Amino acid sequence: MLPLAELQLEFARFVLAPPGQPAAPMLPAAVNKGGAATAERLAVYKNNVYSRLIDALAATFPAVERLVGKEFFRYAASEYIGIHAPRSPTLIGYGDRFAAFLGRFAPAVSVPYLPDVAELEFNYLEAYHAAEAAAMTMDAFDAALADPDRAPALALHPSARLMQSRFPVSRIWELNVQPEPPQGKTHIPGETEHLLVIRPRATVEVRRVSRGAYASLVTLTDGGTLTEALSAGVRADPDSNLLQHLAALAAGESFYLQESTP
């Protein structure tokens, strides 16, 4: 008879293994002494676990599910679960590698923007669950811009997530999280997008930002100073009004002073 801990480990391996993979011989023997119905009984547990995990992924990636349909989504999610089992007792945050998985998933190659939609949706989830922080006031931001070399450490709000896409991914996402799906063929204008996903207050917002502002935000996220961030923004987009774009982000409570963090 297997020790309980080893039996539990074998059971966990079985229910999270890819579909069709049989249980190790010692598991059915320990569970039901090798009775005829053991495989069917074990399959019930495996199906229940997979169904719950697929539902969790569908809740996190509703736009991806709508884009490919429920049947294809369940197939893709099942394949993902077989490779990437949950690593935490809670399902909050499960699916962190789903976007990368879709980028390598051959059956999804005809929908090239799908991984970016998944990345946006996971950023949305992370922003929703991120910590709170008091936003930087406009007076403090103006003071920092007036003397960036001596400005205190400036950072994005803890909920902020940055991403860029060669597709108009935010517009694709917006259409596919509406209560009713778009009917017929839909033309979505736009090309490369630079996005800031953030929850400064109660609601998560997906903001399209300029190329220069995005470069500045990336520099701040990487620990750069405000002077370095301004230089990066000008290099990325010398023709844009960078200060105006950053001021608009500050007015939208995108920044906070690091020393004010609880």
C-alpha positions in Angstrom: 0.0 0.0 0.0 1.4 3.4 -1.0 1.9 6.0 1.8 -0.9 8.6 1.8 1.4 11.4 0.6 2.7 9.4 -2.3 -0.8 8.3 -3.2 -2.0 11.9 -3.2 0.9 12.9 -5.4 0.2 10.2 -7.9 -3.5 11.2 -8.0 -2.6 14.9 -8.6 -0.3 13.9 -11.4 -3.0 11.8 -13.0 -5.8 14.5 -12.9 -3.5 17.2 -14.3 -1.8 15.0 -16.9 -2.8 15.6 -20.6 -6.1 14.0 -21.7 -5.7 10.3 -22.6 -2.7 9.7 -20.5 -3.5 6.6 -18.2 -3.0 6.5 -14.5 0.2 4.9 -13.1 -0.6 1.2 -12.4 -0.2 1.7 -8.6 -3.0 4.3 -8.5 -6.0 2.1 -9.6 -4.6 -0.7 -7.5 -4.5 1.4 -4.4 -7.9 3.1 -5.0 -10.0 0.1 -5.8 -7.8 -3.0 -5.7 -7.9 -3.0 -9.5 -11.7 -3.3 -9.9 -13.2 -3.1 -13.3 -14.8 0.4 -12.8 -11.6 2.0 -11.4 -10.5 3.7 -14.6 -14.0 5.2 -15.2 -14.1 6.4 -11.6 -10.8 8.1 -11.9 -11.8 9.7 -15.2 -14.7 11.4 -13.5 -12.3 13.2 -11.1 -10.0 14.1 -14.0 -12.8 15.5 -16.1 -14.1 17.5 -13.2 -10.7 19.1 -12.6 -10.2 19.9 -16.3 -13.7 21.3 -16.5 -13.1 23.6 -13.6 -9.7 24.8 -14.9 -11.2 25.4 -18.4 -14.0 27.5 -16.8 -11.4 29.5 -14.9 -9.5 30.2 -18.1 -12.7 31.1 -19.9 -13.5 33.6 -17.1 -10.1 35.3 -17.6 -10.0 35.2 -21.4 -13.7 35.9 -22.5 -12.6 37.8 -25.7 -10.3 35.0 -26.7 -13.1 32.5 -26.2 -15.5 34.6 -28.3 -13.0 35.0 -31.1 -12.4 31.3 -31.5 -15.6 29.9 -30.3 -16.4 27.8 -27.2 -15.4 24.4 -28.7 -12.0 25.5 -30.0 -11.3 27.4 -26.7 -12.0 24.3 -24.6 -9.7 22.3 -26.9 -6.9 24.9 -26.6 -7.4 25.3 -22.8 -7.3 21.5 -22.3 -4.0 21.4 -24.2 -2.7 24.3 -22.1 -3.7 22.6 -18.8 -1.8 19.4 -19.8 1.3 21.5 -20.2 0.9 24.2 -17.5 -0.8 22.9 -14.4 -1.8 25.4 -11.7 1.2 26.4 -9.4 -0.9 27.9 -6.6 -3.7 26.7 -4.4 -5.8 29.6 -5.7 -6.9 30.0 -9.4 -6.4 33.8 -9.3 -3.6 34.4 -11.7 -3.9 31.0 -13.5 -3.3 31.5 -17.2 -0.2 33.6 -16.9 1.4 31.6 -19.7 -1.7 31.3 -21.9 -0.8 34.1 -24.3 2.7 32.6 -24.9 1.1 29.2 -25.4 -1.3 30.5 -28.0 1.6 32.0 -29.8 3.0 28.5 -30.3 -0.3 26.7 -30.7 -0.3 25.6 -34.4 -4.2 25.3 -34.7 -4.5 29.0 -33.8 -2.0 30.3 -36.4 -4.8 31.7 -38.5 -5.7 34.2 -35.8 -2.3 35.9 -35.4 -3.6 38.6 -33.0 -5.0 36.0 -30.5 -1.9 35.9 -28.3 -2.0 39.7 -27.9 -5.7 39.6 -27.0 -4.9 37.0 -24.3 -2.0 39.1 -23.0 -4.3 42.2 -22.8 -6.9 40.1 -20.9 -4.4 38.8 -18.4 -3.0 42.3 -17.9 -6.6 43.4 -17.1 -6.9 40.6 -14.5 -3.6 41.5 -12.9 -4.5 45.2 -12.8 -7.8 44.4 -11.2 -6.2 42.5 -8.3 -3.2 44.8 -7.9 -2.4 46.8 -4.7 -3.8 50.3 -4.0 -1.6 53.4 -4.0 -2.3 57.1 -3.6 -1.9 58.9 -7.0 0.6 61.7 -7.5 -1.1 65.1 -7.6 -0.9 67.3 -10.6 1.0 69.9 -8.5 3.6 67.3 -7.6 3.9 66.2 -11.2 4.3 69.7 -12.5 7.0 70.3 -9.9 8.8 67.1 -11.0 8.7 68.2 -14.6 10.1 71.7 -13.7 13.2 70.1 -12.3 13.4 66.5 -13.5 17.1 66.0 -12.4 16.1 66.6 -8.8 12.6 65.1 -8.9 11.8 62.3 -6.4 11.5 58.7 -7.6 8.5 58.6 -9.9 6.8 55.3 -10.8 3.6 54.0 -12.4 0.7 53.0 -10.2 1.1 49.4 -8.9 -1.8 48.3 -11.0 -0.2 49.5 -14.3 0.7 47.0 -17.0 2.3 47.9 -20.3 2.1 46.1 -23.6 2.4 46.8 -27.3 1.0 45.0 -30.2 1.4 45.2 -34.0 -2.4 44.8 -34.2 -5.2 47.1 -33.0 -5.6 44.7 -30.1 -7.5 47.0 -27.8 -10.2 47.6 -30.4 -10.5 43.9 -31.1 -10.8 43.3 -27.3 -13.4 46.1 -26.9 -15.6 44.6 -29.6 -15.4 41.1 -28.1 -16.2 41.9 -24.5 -19.5 43.7 -25.4 -22.7 41.8 -24.3 -23.5 41.1 -27.9 -20.8 39.9 -30.4 -20.2 41.9 -33.5 -22.3 40.8 -36.5 -20.7 39.9 -39.8 -17.4 41.3 -40.9 -16.0 44.2 -38.9 -13.3 46.5 -40.1 -11.0 47.6 -37.3 -8.8 50.5 -38.2 -5.4 51.0 -36.7 -2.1 49.2 -36.6 0.5 49.1 -33.8 -0.8 50.0 -30.4 1.0 50.9 -27.2 -1.2 50.3 -24.2 -1.4 51.1 -20.5 -3.7 48.9 -18.5 -4.3 50.4 -15.1 -6.8 50.6 -12.3 -6.2 54.0 -10.5 -9.6 53.7 -8.8 -12.3 51.1 -8.8 -12.4 50.3 -12.6 -9.7 48.9 -14.8 -8.9 51.1 -17.8 -7.2 50.2 -21.1 -5.5 53.3 -22.4 -3.9 53.8 -25.8 -0.8 55.9 -25.4 1.7 57.5 -27.9 4.9 55.8 -28.8 6.9 58.4 -27.0 4.9 58.2 -23.8 5.1 54.4 -23.9 8.9 54.6 -24.1 8.9 57.0 -21.1 6.7 54.7 -19.1 8.9 51.6 -19.9 11.9 53.5 -18.7 10.2 54.5 -15.4 9.0 50.9 -14.9 12.6 49.7 -15.4 13.8 52.0 -12.6 14.9 54.9 -14.7 14.8 58.5 -13.5 12.4 61.1 -14.8 15.2 62.7 -16.9 16.0 59.3 -18.5 12.3 58.7 -19.1 11.9 62.0 -20.9 14.9 61.4 -23.0 13.7 57.9 -24.0 10.3 59.4 -25.0 11.8 62.1 -27.2 14.1 59.5 -28.9 11.1 57.2 -29.6 8.8 59.9 -31.0 10.6 63.3 -31.5 7.6 64.9 -33.3 5.0 64.3 -30.6 4.2 66.6 -27.7 5.6 64.3 -25.0 4.9 66.6 -22.0 1.3 67.0 -23.0 0.9 63.2 -23.2 2.5 62.6 -19.9 0.5 65.3 -18.3 -2.7 63.7 -19.5 -1.5 60.4 -17.9 -0.8 62.2 -14.7 -4.3 63.7 -14.7 -5.6 60.2 -15.1 -3.8 59.2 -11.8 -1.2 57.0 -13.5 1.8 58.0 -11.3 2.7 57.9 -7.7 5.8 58.8 -5.7 7.6 55.6 -4.6 8.3 56.9 -1.1 4.6 57.3 -0.5 4.0 53.6 -0.9 2.6 52.1 2.4 
